[in-house]
Amino acid sequence: MIFEVLLNIIAAPFLFLFSAIPEINFNIPANIGLQLNNLFLMLKYFIPFSTVIQILSLSFAITNWRIIWNIANRIWDALPFT
């Protein structure tokens, strides 16, 4: 209870400053899903996603292989009998 009073005293100036900030309202249109769907369909028309996915998958696989190989090398070098 005493701690709560101390926190209220400390927080009072900040709450006063924050109350001076005007309120922000966001209006999201109801058909935002349809608009995003149309955007993705347009991107699909211009960008060959099957090729992009293959390139990203290959890049991901190479990166993972390098990480696993470096971990294996680190463990192999740490073994005392090698």
GIWOGI-V992317 format. One record per pair of residues at least 12 apart in sequence whose ideal C-beta (glycine too) atoms are under 7 Angstrom apart, sorted by the first residue. I is the first residue (numbers start at 1). J is the second residue. D is the distance in Angstrom with one decimal. If there is no record, write none. Layout:
# GIWOGI-V992317
i: (I,I)
j: (J,J)
d: (D,D)
This chain:
# GIWOGI-V992317
none
